[in-house]
Amino acid sequence: MSKAMSDWIDDIFEELEKPEVTERMRSYLLHLLGKCRYYDNVHDEYEAEILDSDLSMLRFRELHATFEMNKLDVTYDYAPSQRELSRHIRRISGLE
């Protein structure tokens, strides 16, 4: 196989391995951001970054991990969802 042919095939697979950040993924990040409590300017900066068209998949993963680690626990949330509340009850009762 020629060098040019293998480069062409490698390019195709590299493109397939770099998925684009979809609107649904952006919406999920905004949802997670809403569950975190940051100062207003930090919250606004994160929101602008999420809505930026140049958001990479690597940065998406970093933001996702950051928001998951910083979201409020059920005990501090004003109105937790039923799923979050049941998960919290299982955790404190040792059933998880």
Secondary structure, 3 states (H helix, E strand, C coil): CCHHHHHHHHHHHHHHHCCCCCHHHHHHHHHHHHCECCCHHHHHHHHHHHHCCCCCHHHHHHHHHHHHHHECCHHHCCCCCHHHHHHHHHHHHCCC
